[in-house]
Amino acid sequence: MKTLELIKGRRTIHSFVSTKISETTLTAAIEAAIHAPNHKLTWPWFFIRLKPETRILLAELQVQAKAKKSREPMNDIAKSAVRSKFLESPEALIVGIKKDADPARQKEDYASLACAVQNLSLYLWSENVGSKWSTGGLTKMPETYKILGLSQETHEIDGLIFIGYPKNVPVKPERPPIDQFYHRV
């Protein structure tokens, strides 16, 4: 597949089939990620592959968070829906960056993480594997850091990436014309 076709064709996948992803594909996706540009070659990001038992703990934390936000008590069906949405994909990664005291460096590091996630997602897509980068409230909760054994002083969790073969692929959204983004002065 040509690069531009791959970029234009990639979609965020919201539902997955249960087929496992090969270790080779996951490893190659991480390898693609570590080739992302990064200022001064610091490789500021990290990826944590979640074990099934860790995903269950995080799914329960997500249920608790949703229940706190809900105006009404959540019934078992609603709790199950939250769990299943979280656990549906065959694989999940936590992504983030190491904290830096310099705000400019922190901004560069986050930009580098975004490039790494794009590399990872494009590689997966080239293998017909979908992904979704989710940056919800779970990533900011102290309990999440505790479950993962990370310190909020030294690390910043910037999302979860759900990975799997797509159950369905969303329709390509209309894109604005290039002249809205590209100018000469």
N, C-alpha and C positions, 0 to 999 in steps of 0.2 A: 504494500500500500504506500502511495506517495505521502510525503510529510504533510502537505497542505490538506489532502483528503482526510488524513488521520485526524488532524486538528479540527477540521470542520465537522467531521463525523462523530467525534467523541461527545458523549452525553453523560450527565450525572444520572446514575441509576438509583432508583428508589426501592426496587424490589428485586429479589434474587432467587434463583433456583438453588437447591441444596447441594449441587455437585461440588465436590472439593476442588480446590485449586492446587495444581502441582507445586511441589517445593521448588522445582526449577523455575517456574514462572514467577513465584514470589521473590525468590532470590534475585532473578534478573531484574525485576521491577525495582527492588531496593538498589541494585547496582546502577540502574538508570538514574535513580534519585540522587545518588552520591556524585553524579557527574554534573549536577546543577551548578551554575555559577555561584561563587561565594567569595565575599570580600576578603582579601589576604589569605585565601585558602584555609579558613578556620573551620570549615565544616561544622557550623554551629547547631545543626539540627540533630534530632534523634528520632528513632522509630522503635516502638515497642510492640511486638506481636503479642496479642492477647491470647492467653490460654483459655479454654472453655470455662474453667472455674472463675477466672478473673472477669470474664464477660458476664457471667451470672451475677457476680457481686456488683458490677457496674450497672447492670440492668435493674437490679433491685434499688440501687441508689437513684437511678433515673425514675423509677416508680415513686419513690419517696418524694423526690423533687416535684414531680407532676402533681402528686397528692397535696402537697403544701400549697401549690399555686391554684389548685382547683377550688372553686366556690362551694362545691358539693363533695361529699365523700365519694371516692372512687370505688366502684363495684369491682368484682373479680374479673368481669369481662374487660373493663377498661384497663385494669392492671395487666391482664394478659396481653392486651393489644400493645401496650407500651413495651413489655418484655419482648414480645415477638418481633416488633419493629427493630429493637436493638439487637436481637440475637439471630435474626433471619439470614444475614449474609454469612457465607462459609468462613470468612476471615475478617479480622479487624485489627487495625494498627492504631496506636496512639502516636501522634506526631507533635513535636514541639521544638523549642530552641533552648539553648543554655542561656541564662540571663547574663546580661552585660551591663555594667554600671553606666556606660556611655549611651545616652538616648539615641544618638546618631547610629552607633554600631547596632543597637537593638533593632532599629528600623531596618537597617541593611540585612540583619540576620533573618528577620521575618520575611523580607522580600526573597531572600535566598531559600527559605523554607517553602515559600509559594512556588518558586521555580522547581524545587525538588519534588513537590507534590505533583506539579504538572508533568514532570518527566515520568514519575511513577505511573500516573494516570494514563498518559499517552502510551507508555509501554504496555500496560495492562490492556488498553483498548486495542492495540495492535495484535494482541493474543485473544481477542474477543471476550475479554474479561472486563466487567464494569467496576466502577468505584463511585463512592460518594464521600466527600470531605465535609464533615459536620462539625460546626464550631459552637455548639450549644452550651448552655449553662453548666452542664456536667463537667466541662473542661476547666471551670473556674472554682469548683467546689474543693475545699480542703480535704474532704473524705476521698475524693478521687486520687489526690496526690498520695494520701496515706495507703490506699489500696495498691497503688503502683510502686510504692517505696521511693517516691520522689520528694524532694524538698522544694517548696514554693520560693525559697530564698535563692536557689541556684538554677531552677528549671521553670519553663513556662509551657504548659500544655496548650497547644493551639488547635487541637481538634482530634477527631477520630476519623479514620478512613475505613469505610465498610467496603469489602471487596468480594466479588462473586460474579458468576455468569448471570447476565440479565434475564429476569423473567419477562420483561418487555422493555423496549427502548423508547423513551419519549420522542415525540415529534420534534424536529429541528425548529427552534423558535426563529422568527424573522429577526434579522440583524439590521441595524441602521446602516445607511450607506457610508462608505469609507470617508467621504468628504466631511462628515461630521466629526471625524477624529484626526484627520490628516491635513495639515496646512503648511504652506510655505510663507515665510515672512522675510 
